Amino acid sequence: MEPLIGGIMKLNKNLIASGLLTLCLAPIHAESINCTGKTAKAIEQINQTFKAFAQETSIELAHCNPESIRRSADEMKLFIQKLAAALHLKPFSQPHLVHFSDNKAMAGYQFVLMSEQGSISGRFVNQTNSALFTIFCCNPYNAYAVAEIISQDFGGTPSIDIKLRK
């Protein structure tokens, strides 16, 4: 019988490989401050005191342009690289991008891009014309500017959740 920790690690590696689980490099007992709804300047001021090691942002887009979320894999990878450049991330490798289509309700692209400074992951759902991006980055960045870059490319109305991690 495999030890519990070894079994969990094997399970997590399988889930990560299948794209069902993304890596979270934050310590388990990390402190965080929810900055949702605060301005970029207010977040910067909070961070001067809090001294976060990373920022985590979830950006959900509703009502995306249907053609934009169904673009080619090469076009999708170019966008992911553009987003990484805007965040000053140095990619560890090319974005891992998969188009899931077995379940029509969930069909669409899913991706992850890892770097030494953090990661970007995302999921597009063709049937609802929606998208969800998660950005975990040790470099400081303006989440609202990133949301603008994303919504310019895909259309839609962004909903933003921002946390500083310590």
N, C-alpha and C positions, 0 to 999 in steps of 0.2 A: 504494500500500500504506500502510495506517495505521501510524503509529509504535507501537512496542510498548506504551509507557505509555498512549497514547491508546486503544489496543485493549483494554488491561486495564481502564481506567477505564470504557469503554463496556460491556464485559462485566459488570463489577461493578455498574454502574447497572442493567443489565437483570436481573441476579440479585436485586438489592435490590428492584426494582420487582415482580418475580415472587414475592418472599417466600422465595426459596431461600437468601438470604444476608442476615444482619443486619449492621448497621454496628458496627464496633469502633473507637472513637475513641482507644484507647490507643496511645501511640507504639510502633513496632515493637520497639524495644530496651528496653521497659519492664522494670524489675525487679519481681518479685512474690514474695510469701511465701504459701505454702499454709497456711491456717489451719483446714483441715477437721479437725473433732473437737475444736477448742479452744472453750472457753466464751466467751460474749460479753464477759465481763470480761477474759479473757486476750487476746482480739483487741484490745480497747481499749488494754490495756497495751502490747502489741506495737506498735500503731500510734503510740503516743506517741514511740517511738524511731524507727520506720521512716518515719513521716510520709508515709503513702500519699496519693496524690491521689484515689484511687477504690477502691471495693470491688466485686468481681465475685462473684456468687453464682449457682450452678446448683442448682435445686431440682427433683428428679425425684420424681414421685408415682406409686406403683404401687397398684393396687386402688382406683381412684377410684370414687365413686358414679356409676354410668352415667348417671343422669338429670342430674347436675350438669354433666358435660362435654358434654351434648347440649342444653343450654338454648338459649334464643333468642339471636340476635345482640345484641339490645338488653340482655338480662340479662348477657351476657358483657362487653359494653362497660362496663356499670355496675360490674362487679367490677374490671375493669382500672383504671377511674378511682378506685375505692376503694383499690386497691393503690398507685397513684401518690400519692394523698393521704397514705397511711401512710408513704411514703418521702420526703414533702415535695418531690415533683417538680412542676414547673410544665409541664404538657404543651404541646408545640409545636403540636399539633393533636389532633383526635379519634383514638382508637386505630384503626389500620388492621387490620381483621379480615376474614379470608377463610375460608370453609368449603370444604375440598377434599373431593371425593367420587368422583372418577374411579377411583381405586384403592381398593377396599374395605378392603384391609389397612392403608391409611394415611389413611382418611377421618377428618376432624375439623377443628376450628378451628385456625388459626394466626394470631398477632397480633404487632404491634409497636407500641409507644408510645414516641415520642422526646420528649426535653425537653432544655433547655440543660444540666441537671445529669446526664443519663445516658439510659438506655433500659431498657425492659422488653420482653422478647419471650417468646413461649410457643407451645407446640404441644400439642394434645390428640389422642390416637389412640383413636377409638371402639372399635375391635376389641379392644384390650388394656386399655381403661379406664385409661389412663395419661396423664400430663401431664409436660411439662418446661418450666420457667421459667428464664430467664436475666436477671439483674438486674445492670446496670452503672451505678453511681451514685457521683457525687462527694460527695454528702452522706453523713455517717456514718449507719449504720443497723445494727440488730440483726437479723442474718440469721435467727436462730432465731424471733424474733417474726414476721418476714415469712413464714417457713415455716408457722407456726401459723395465720396469717390465711388462707393458701392452703389448708392442709389442712382448716380449719374449713369453708371454702366447697365444697371438692371431695371431701372425704374422702380416703382413701388414706394410705399410709405414706410420709413424706418421707425422701429421701436428700439430704444437703446437702453441697455442695462450695464452699468459701469461699477467695477469694484477695484479698490486698491488693495493689494496683498502685501503682507509683512511677514 
